[in-house]
Structure formats: C-alpha cells, structure tokens
C-alpha cells in the first residue's frame, strides 16, 4: 500500500489581492519544490474568481509532509497571507483509496 499523500489547500483572497498573493507564494513554492519527498507543489488560480487559489500537492509520506509543515518558508507564506485573505487557509490531507 502506498504511503504518499495529496494535499489540497485553498486560499480565499480579498478582492484585488491576486497579484500580491502570487508574489507572497512564489518564494515558498520555489523552496518547497526543492524539499526531499515533494513530488508536486503547484498553485492554481481560479479563472472565474482571480482572488481564489488552490495548491495541489503530492508528498512521498506523512513524515515528509510533517517536515514541510515546520519549514520556515511555509510559515512565511501563512504569515504573509494573513492580511490578504477573507478566511484562514483551508487544508485537506488526502490518502488515495483507488
């Protein structure tokens, strides 16, 4: 059985925050993609709602994801988004069944 995990993280930005959110996210994306066990870390922008973003992530294991969650670049992202969003980051950690 596979031990890898998928993560979906939703960012609900305040109106007009899209460009700033992308700028805040870029350093975290670049650093995260270099982490061992990061299989995918992509940010998507909703074309109908440009201030709405979704991270799609793929991690080799829960232990590796735990390490990522302690990374300073992730903390910087979360802190940087605090004043740009209408609600806290919504994160779902998923285990593929089929």
N, CA, C and O atoms as a GROMACS GRO file, in nm:
protein
  392
    1UNK      N    1   0.085  -0.119   0.000
    1UNK     CA    2   0.000   0.000   0.000
    1UNK      C    3   0.088   0.124   0.000
    1UNK      O    4   0.191   0.129   0.068
    2UNK      N    5   0.048   0.222  -0.075
    2UNK     CA    6   0.123   0.346  -0.089
    2UNK      C    7   0.115   0.430   0.038
    2UNK      O    8   0.013   0.432   0.106
    3UNK      N    9   0.224   0.498   0.068
    3UNK     CA   10   0.226   0.587   0.185
    3UNK      C   11   0.222   0.734   0.145
    3UNK      O   12   0.226   0.822   0.231
    4UNK      N   13   0.214   0.762   0.015
    4UNK     CA   14   0.214   0.901  -0.028
    4UNK      C   15   0.079   0.967   0.001
    4UNK      O   16  -0.023   0.900   0.018
    5UNK      N   17   0.083   1.101   0.007
    5UNK     CA   18  -0.035   1.180   0.040
    5UNK      C   19  -0.052   1.292  -0.061
    5UNK      O   20   0.044   1.339  -0.122
    6UNK      N   21  -0.174   1.334  -0.075
    6UNK     CA   22  -0.206   1.451  -0.156
    6UNK      C   23  -0.264   1.557  -0.064
    6UNK      O   24  -0.334   1.525   0.032
    7UNK      N   25  -0.235   1.682  -0.093
    7UNK     CA   26  -0.285   1.792  -0.013
    7UNK      C   27  -0.350   1.892  -0.107
    7UNK      O   28  -0.298   1.924  -0.214
    8UNK      N   29  -0.466   1.941  -0.065
    8UNK     CA   30  -0.534   2.049  -0.134
    8UNK      C   31  -0.545   2.163  -0.033
    8UNK      O   32  -0.599   2.144   0.076
    9UNK      N   33  -0.494   2.279  -0.068
    9UNK     CA   34  -0.501   2.395   0.020
    9UNK      C   35  -0.566   2.510  -0.056
    9UNK      O   36  -0.523   2.546  -0.166
   10UNK      N   37  -0.671   2.566   0.002
   10UNK     CA   38  -0.750   2.670  -0.064
   10UNK      C   39  -0.723   2.805   0.000
   10UNK      O   40  -0.727   2.820   0.122
   11UNK      N   41  -0.694   2.902  -0.086
   11UNK     CA   42  -0.672   3.040  -0.045
   11UNK      C   43  -0.786   3.125  -0.099
   11UNK      O   44  -0.804   3.134  -0.221
   12UNK      N   45  -0.863   3.186  -0.010
   12UNK     CA   46  -0.970   3.278  -0.049
   12UNK      C   47  -0.921   3.420  -0.027
   12UNK      O   48  -0.930   3.473   0.084
   13UNK      N   49  -0.868   3.479  -0.132
   13UNK     CA   50  -0.813   3.612  -0.120
   13UNK      C   51  -0.918   3.722  -0.116
   13UNK      O   52  -1.028   3.707  -0.168
   14UNK      N   53  -0.881   3.832  -0.053
   14UNK     CA   54  -0.967   3.951  -0.056
   14UNK      C   55  -0.971   4.004  -0.199
   14UNK      O   56  -0.877   3.981  -0.276
   15UNK      N   57  -1.078   4.075  -0.235
   15UNK     CA   58  -1.087   4.131  -0.371
   15UNK      C   59  -0.964   4.216  -0.403
   15UNK      O   60  -0.922   4.301  -0.324
   16UNK      N   61  -0.907   4.191  -0.520
   16UNK     CA   62  -0.791   4.267  -0.565
   16UNK      C   63  -0.657   4.219  -0.511
   16UNK      O   64  -0.556   4.286  -0.532
   17UNK      N   65  -0.655   4.105  -0.442
   17UNK     CA   66  -0.531   4.058  -0.378
   17UNK      C   67  -0.450   3.960  -0.463
   17UNK      O   68  -0.343   3.917  -0.421
   18UNK      N   69  -0.498   3.925  -0.581
   18UNK     CA   70  -0.438   3.816  -0.660
   18UNK      C   71  -0.288   3.835  -0.684
   18UNK      O   72  -0.211   3.742  -0.659
   19UNK      N   73  -0.247   3.948  -0.732
   19UNK     CA   74  -0.105   3.967  -0.765
   19UNK      C   75  -0.017   3.961  -0.640
   19UNK      O   76   0.094   3.908  -0.645
   20UNK      N   77  -0.066   4.016  -0.530
   20UNK     CA   78   0.012   4.011  -0.406
   20UNK      C   79   0.020   3.869  -0.354
   20UNK      O   80   0.125   3.827  -0.305
   21UNK      N   81  -0.088   3.794  -0.363
   21UNK     CA   82  -0.086   3.653  -0.319
   21UNK      C   83   0.016   3.575  -0.401
   21UNK      O   84   0.094   3.498  -0.344
   22UNK      N   85   0.018   3.595  -0.532
   22UNK     CA   86   0.117   3.524  -0.615
   22UNK      C   87   0.259   3.562  -0.574
   22UNK      O   88   0.347   3.476  -0.569
   23UNK      N   89   0.282   3.688  -0.544
   23UNK     CA   90   0.416   3.733  -0.503
   23UNK      C   91   0.455   3.673  -0.368
   23UNK      O   92   0.571   3.635  -0.348
   24UNK      N   93   0.361   3.665  -0.276
   24UNK     CA   94   0.389   3.607  -0.144
   24UNK      C   95   0.414   3.456  -0.156
   24UNK      O   96   0.498   3.402  -0.084
   25UNK      N   97   0.342   3.390  -0.246
   25UNK     CA   98   0.352   3.244  -0.259
   25UNK      C   99   0.478   3.199  -0.332
   25UNK      O  100   0.528   3.089  -0.305
   26UNK      N  101   0.530   3.279  -0.422
   26UNK     CA  102   0.641   3.236  -0.508
   26UNK      C  103   0.763   3.186  -0.431
   26UNK      O  104   0.814   3.079  -0.465
   27UNK      N  105   0.814   3.256  -0.328
   27UNK     CA  106   0.931   3.203  -0.257
   27UNK      C  107   0.905   3.068  -0.191
   27UNK      O  108   0.992   2.981  -0.188
   28UNK      N  109   0.784   3.050  -0.137
   28UNK     CA  110   0.751   2.922  -0.074
   28UNK      C  111   0.745   2.811  -0.177
   28UNK      O  112   0.792   2.700  -0.152
   29UNK      N  113   0.687   2.839  -0.292
   29UNK     CA  114   0.678   2.738  -0.398
   29UNK      C  115   0.817   2.696  -0.442
   29UNK      O  116   0.846   2.576  -0.454
   30UNK      N  117   0.904   2.793  -0.465
   30UNK     CA  118   1.039   2.761  -0.510
   30UNK      C  119   1.115   2.678  -0.406
   30UNK      O  120   1.182   2.582  -0.442
   31UNK      N  121   1.104   2.715  -0.280
   31UNK     CA  122   1.174   2.641  -0.174
   31UNK      C  123   1.114   2.503  -0.152
   31UNK      O  124   1.187   2.406  -0.134
   32UNK      N  125   0.982   2.494  -0.156
   32UNK     CA  126   0.915   2.365  -0.131
   32UNK      C  127   0.949   2.264  -0.238
   32UNK      O  128   0.969   2.146  -0.207
   33UNK      N  129   0.955   2.306  -0.362
   33UNK     CA  130   0.985   2.212  -0.471
   33UNK      C  131   1.123   2.150  -0.458
   33UNK      O  132   1.151   2.049  -0.522
   34UNK      N  133   1.210   2.210  -0.378
   34UNK     CA  134   1.344   2.156  -0.355
   34UNK      C  135   1.348   2.061  -0.236
   34UNK      O  136   1.450   1.996  -0.212
   35UNK      N  137   1.240   2.051  -0.161
   35UNK     CA  138   1.237   1.964  -0.043
   35UNK      C  139   1.237   1.817  -0.085
   35UNK      O  140   1.168   1.780  -0.180
   36UNK      N  141   1.315   1.734  -0.015
   36UNK     CA  142   1.310   1.590  -0.044
   36UNK      C  143   1.169   1.536  -0.019
   36UNK      O  144   1.107   1.569   0.082
   37UNK      N  145   1.120   1.456  -0.109
   37UNK     CA  146   0.989   1.395  -0.092
   37UNK      C  147   0.872   1.479  -0.140
   37UNK      O  148   0.757   1.436  -0.131
   38UNK      N  149   0.901   1.598  -0.192
   38UNK     CA  150   0.796   1.679  -0.254
   38UNK      C  151   0.783   1.631  -0.398
   38UNK      O  152   0.874   1.651  -0.479
   39UNK      N  153   0.672   1.569  -0.429
   39UNK     CA  154   0.650   1.514  -0.563
   39UNK      C  155   0.576   1.611  -0.654
   39UNK      O  156   0.590   1.606  -0.776
   40UNK      N  157   0.497   1.700  -0.594
   40UNK     CA  158   0.427   1.804  -0.670
   40UNK      C  159   0.387   1.914  -0.573
   40UNK      O  160   0.345   1.886  -0.461
   41UNK      N  161   0.402   2.038  -0.617
   41UNK     CA  162   0.362   2.153  -0.536
   41UNK      C  163   0.326   2.264  -0.634
   41UNK      O  164   0.411   2.345  -0.672
   42UNK      N  165   0.200   2.268  -0.673
   42UNK     CA  166   0.155   2.362  -0.776
   42UNK      C  167   0.045   2.452  -0.723
   42UNK      O  168  -0.044   2.408  -0.650
   43UNK      N  169   0.051   2.578  -0.761
   43UNK     CA  170  -0.052   2.675  -0.726
   43UNK      C  171  -0.137   2.701  -0.849
   43UNK      O  172  -0.086   2.727  -0.958
   44UNK      N  173  -0.269   2.693  -0.831
   44UNK     CA  174  -0.364   2.715  -0.940
   44UNK      C  175  -0.451   2.836  -0.906
   44UNK      O  176  -0.485   2.858  -0.790
   45UNK      N  177  -0.485   2.913  -1.008
   45UNK     CA  178  -0.570   3.030  -0.991
   45UNK      C  179  -0.703   3.004  -1.062
   45UNK      O  180  -0.706   2.963  -1.178
   46UNK      N  181  -0.812   3.028  -0.991
   46UNK     CA  182  -0.946   3.013  -1.048
   46UNK      C  183  -0.967   3.122  -1.152
   46UNK      O  184  -0.955   3.240  -1.122
   47UNK      N  185  -1.000   3.084  -1.274
   47UNK     CA  186  -1.015   3.180  -1.383
   47UNK      C  187  -1.142   3.265  -1.368
   47UNK      O  188  -1.146   3.377  -1.418
   48UNK      N  189  -1.242   3.214  -1.300
   48UNK     CA  190  -1.365   3.290  -1.279
   48UNK      C  191  -1.357   3.380  -1.156
   48UNK      O  192  -1.426   3.482  -1.148
   49UNK      N  193  -1.272   3.342  -1.061
   49UNK     CA  194  -1.254   3.419  -0.938
   49UNK      C  195  -1.104   3.438  -0.917
   49UNK      O  196  -1.041   3.356  -0.849
   50UNK      N  197  -1.045   3.541  -0.971
   50UNK     CA  198  -0.899   3.554  -0.972
   50UNK      C  199  -0.833   3.568  -0.835
   50UNK      O  200  -0.711   3.556  -0.825
   51UNK      N  201  -0.909   3.594  -0.731
   51UNK     CA  202  -0.852   3.601  -0.596
   51UNK      C  203  -0.866   3.469  -0.521
   51UNK      O  204  -0.841   3.463  -0.401
   52UNK      N  205  -0.904   3.365  -0.591
   52UNK     CA  206  -0.923   3.231  -0.535
   52UNK      C  207  -0.813   3.140  -0.591
   52UNK      O  208  -0.798   3.126  -0.713
   53UNK      N  209  -0.736   3.079  -0.501
   53UNK     CA  210  -0.623   2.995  -0.541
   53UNK      C  211  -0.633   2.858  -0.474
   53UNK      O  212  -0.690   2.845  -0.366
   54UNK      N  213  -0.577   2.758  -0.541
   54UNK     CA  214  -0.573   2.623  -0.484
   54UNK      C  215  -0.434   2.565  -0.505
   54UNK      O  216  -0.384   2.557  -0.617
   55UNK      N  217  -0.372   2.524  -0.394
   55UNK     CA  218  -0.248   2.448  -0.401
   55UNK      C  219  -0.285   2.301  -0.420
   55UNK      O  220  -0.374   2.251  -0.352
   56UNK      N  221  -0.216   2.233  -0.512
   56UNK     CA  222  -0.229   2.089  -0.530
   56UNK      C  223  -0.090   2.032  -0.503
   56UNK      O  224   0.007   2.062  -0.573
   57UNK      N  225  -0.083   1.948  -0.400
   57UNK     CA  226   0.046   1.898  -0.353
   57UNK      C  227   0.045   1.745  -0.353
   57UNK      O  228  -0.059   1.681  -0.342
   58UNK      N  229   0.164   1.688  -0.366
   58UNK     CA  230   0.181   1.543  -0.359
   58UNK      C  231   0.310   1.518  -0.281
   58UNK      O  232   0.417   1.567  -0.319
   59UNK      N  233   0.298   1.442  -0.173
   59UNK     CA  234   0.411   1.416  -0.083
   59UNK      C  235   0.437   1.267  -0.072
   59UNK      O  236   0.344   1.186  -0.079
   60UNK      N  237   0.562   1.230  -0.056
   60UNK     CA  238   0.603   1.089  -0.052
   60UNK      C  239   0.556   1.018   0.075
   60UNK      O  240   0.536   0.896   0.073
   61UNK      N  241   0.537   1.092   0.186
   61UNK     CA  242   0.493   1.028   0.311
   61UNK      C  243   0.441   1.134   0.408
   61UNK      O  244   0.463   1.254   0.389
   62UNK      N  245   0.373   1.088   0.510
   62UNK     CA  246   0.324   1.181   0.612
   62UNK      C  247   0.439   1.242   0.691
   62UNK      O  248   0.430   1.356   0.735
   63UNK      N  249   0.547   1.168   0.709
   63UNK     CA  250   0.664   1.221   0.779
   63UNK      C  251   0.726   1.338   0.702
   63UNK      O  252   0.764   1.439   0.761
   64UNK      N  253   0.734   1.323   0.573
   64UNK     CA  254   0.789   1.430   0.489
   64UNK      C  255   0.696   1.552   0.490
   64UNK      O  256   0.742   1.666   0.496
   65UNK      N  257   0.566   1.528   0.485
   65UNK     CA  258   0.470   1.638   0.493
   65UNK      C  259   0.482   1.708   0.628
   65UNK      O  260   0.475   1.831   0.635
   66UNK      N  261   0.501   1.633   0.735
   66UNK     CA  262   0.520   1.693   0.868
   66UNK      C  263   0.642   1.785   0.869
   66UNK      O  264   0.637   1.892   0.928
   67UNK      N  265   0.751   1.743   0.804
   67UNK     CA  266   0.870   1.828   0.796
   67UNK      C  267   0.840   1.956   0.718
   67UNK      O  268   0.882   2.064   0.758
   68UNK      N  269   0.768   1.942   0.609
   68UNK     CA  270   0.730   2.060   0.530
   68UNK      C  271   0.649   2.157   0.615
   68UNK      O  272   0.669   2.278   0.608
   69UNK      N  273   0.558   2.104   0.694
   69UNK     CA  274   0.472   2.189   0.776
   69UNK      C  275   0.549   2.268   0.880
   69UNK      O  276   0.497   2.364   0.937
   70UNK      N  277   0.674   2.230   0.907
   70UNK     CA  278   0.760   2.301   1.003
   70UNK      C  279   0.859   2.395   0.933
   70UNK      O  280   0.936   2.464   0.999
   71UNK      N  281   0.856   2.396   0.800
   71UNK     CA  282   0.955   2.474   0.723
   71UNK      C  283   0.933   2.624   0.739
   71UNK      O  284   0.819   2.670   0.739
   72UNK      N  285   1.041   2.700   0.752
   72UNK     CA  286   1.028   2.845   0.766
   72UNK      C  287   0.962   2.912   0.646
   72UNK      O  288   0.892   3.012   0.662
   73UNK      N  289   0.982   2.858   0.526
   73UNK     CA  290   0.919   2.919   0.409
   73UNK      C  291   0.767   2.899   0.409
   73UNK      O  292   0.694   2.982   0.354
   74UNK      N  293   0.718   2.791   0.469
   74UNK     CA  294   0.574   2.773   0.480
   74UNK      C  295   0.517   2.869   0.583
   74UNK      O  296   0.411   2.928   0.562
   75UNK      N  297   0.586   2.885   0.694
   75UNK     CA  298   0.542   2.982   0.795
   75UNK      C  299   0.538   3.122   0.735
   75UNK      O  300   0.444   3.198   0.760
   76UNK      N  301   0.638   3.157   0.657
   76UNK     CA  302   0.640   3.288   0.592
   76UNK      C  303   0.521   3.304   0.498
   76UNK      O  304   0.462   3.412   0.491
   77UNK      N  305   0.485   3.199   0.426
   77UNK     CA  306   0.369   3.205   0.338
   77UNK      C  307   0.242   3.228   0.419
   77UNK      O  308   0.164   3.319   0.388
   78UNK      N  309   0.221   3.148   0.522
   78UNK     CA  310   0.100   3.161   0.603
   78UNK      C  311   0.092   3.300   0.666
   78UNK      O  312  -0.014   3.363   0.665
   79UNK      N  313   0.202   3.347   0.720
   79UNK     CA  314   0.204   3.480   0.780
   79UNK      C  315   0.178   3.588   0.675
   79UNK      O  316   0.106   3.685   0.701
   80UNK      N  317   0.236   3.571   0.557
   80UNK     CA  318   0.219   3.669   0.450
   80UNK      C  319   0.078   3.675   0.395
   80UNK      O  320   0.035   3.778   0.344
   81UNK      N  321   0.005   3.564   0.404
   81UNK     CA  322  -0.132   3.558   0.354
   81UNK      C  323  -0.233   3.613   0.453
   81UNK      O  324  -0.346   3.646   0.415
   82UNK      N  325  -0.196   3.625   0.578
   82UNK     CA  326  -0.291   3.659   0.685
   82UNK      C  327  -0.376   3.782   0.655
   82UNK      O  328  -0.497   3.779   0.676
   83UNK      N  329  -0.317   3.888   0.606
   83UNK     CA  330  -0.391   4.011   0.579
   83UNK      C  331  -0.449   4.017   0.438
   83UNK      O  332  -0.516   4.113   0.402
   84UNK      N  333  -0.424   3.913   0.359
   84UNK     CA  334  -0.469   3.912   0.219
   84UNK      C  335  -0.592   3.824   0.197
   84UNK      O  336  -0.649   3.823   0.088
   85UNK      N  337  -0.632   3.750   0.300
   85UNK     CA  338  -0.738   3.651   0.282
   85UNK      C  339  -0.862   3.685   0.363
   85UNK      O  340  -0.856   3.758   0.462
   86UNK      N  341  -0.976   3.631   0.318
   86UNK     CA  342  -1.101   3.655   0.389
   86UNK      C  343  -1.130   3.547   0.493
   86UNK      O  344  -1.220   3.562   0.576
   87UNK      N  345  -1.054   3.438   0.489
   87UNK     CA  346  -1.066   3.333   0.591
   87UNK      C  347  -0.935   3.256   0.595
   87UNK      O  348  -0.854   3.265   0.502
   88UNK      N  349  -0.912   3.181   0.702
   88UNK     CA  350  -0.787   3.105   0.712
   88UNK      C  351  -0.772   3.004   0.597
   88UNK      O  352  -0.870   2.959   0.538
   89UNK      N  353  -0.649   2.970   0.568
   89UNK     CA  354  -0.617   2.869   0.468
   89UNK      C  355  -0.692   2.740   0.503
   89UNK      O  356  -0.689   2.694   0.617
   90UNK      N  357  -0.759   2.683   0.404
   90UNK     CA  358  -0.832   2.558   0.424
   90UNK      C  359  -0.749   2.444   0.364
   90UNK      O  360  -0.724   2.443   0.244
   91UNK      N  361  -0.707   2.350   0.448
   91UNK     CA  362  -0.615   2.245   0.404
   91UNK      C  363  -0.681   2.108   0.424
   91UNK      O  364  -0.734   2.079   0.531
   92UNK      N  365  -0.677   2.025   0.319
   92UNK     CA  366  -0.723   1.887   0.326
   92UNK      C  367  -0.607   1.796   0.290
   92UNK      O  368  -0.543   1.814   0.187
   93UNK      N  369  -0.580   1.698   0.377
   93UNK     CA  370  -0.476   1.598   0.352
   93UNK      C  371  -0.550   1.470   0.311
   93UNK      O  372  -0.634   1.418   0.384
   94UNK      N  373  -0.514   1.422   0.192
   94UNK     CA  374  -0.590   1.311   0.131
   94UNK      C  375  -0.504   1.189   0.109
   94UNK      O  376  -0.388   1.199   0.069
   95UNK      N  377  -0.562   1.074   0.134
   95UNK     CA  378  -0.500   0.946   0.104
   95UNK      C  379  -0.579   0.883  -0.008
   95UNK      O  380  -0.700   0.865   0.003
   96UNK      N  381  -0.511   0.851  -0.117
   96UNK     CA  382  -0.579   0.790  -0.232
   96UNK      C  383  -0.628   0.652  -0.196
   96UNK      O  384  -0.553   0.572  -0.139
   97UNK      N  385  -0.753   0.622  -0.229
   97UNK     CA  386  -0.811   0.491  -0.199
   97UNK      C  387  -0.807   0.396  -0.319
   97UNK      O  388  -0.779   0.278  -0.303
   98UNK      N  389  -0.835   0.447  -0.436
   98UNK     CA  390  -0.842   0.363  -0.556
   98UNK      C  391  -0.765   0.427  -0.669
   98UNK      O  392  -0.758   0.372  -0.779
   0.00000   0.00000   0.00000
